[in-house]
Amino acid sequence: MKNPRGRKAYAKSKANQKLVVDLRAGGMTHGAIATVPGCEEKTLRKYYSRGLHEGAILVQAEAIRVMMRRMRTALYVG
């Protein structure tokens, strides 16, 4: 197709996926987050719904994992 019409298809990326989770965990609104990867809010919800809904939980879980790893390391070293 030589003359495509309409918008370019949005390309989801791992980097944007992590960014959306972090921004949502930080308390940003969906509309504000959508401006960062440069997409519409509807597109953001379509491609990153899990990160938007579970962002804070995912970040908290990662923080607990890091804390537990450090505690185990301190117990074996000390």
NORGIQUI-V363150 format. One record per run of one state. SS is the DSSP state (H for helix, E for strand, C for the rest). FROM is the first residue (numbers start at 0). TO is the last residue. If there is no record, write none. Layout:
ss->SS from->FROM to->TO
ss->SS from->FROM to->TO
This chain:
ss->C from->0 to->12
ss->H from->13 to->24
ss->C from->25 to->28
ss->H from->29 to->36
ss->C from->37 to->39
ss->H from->40 to->76
ss->C from->77 to->77
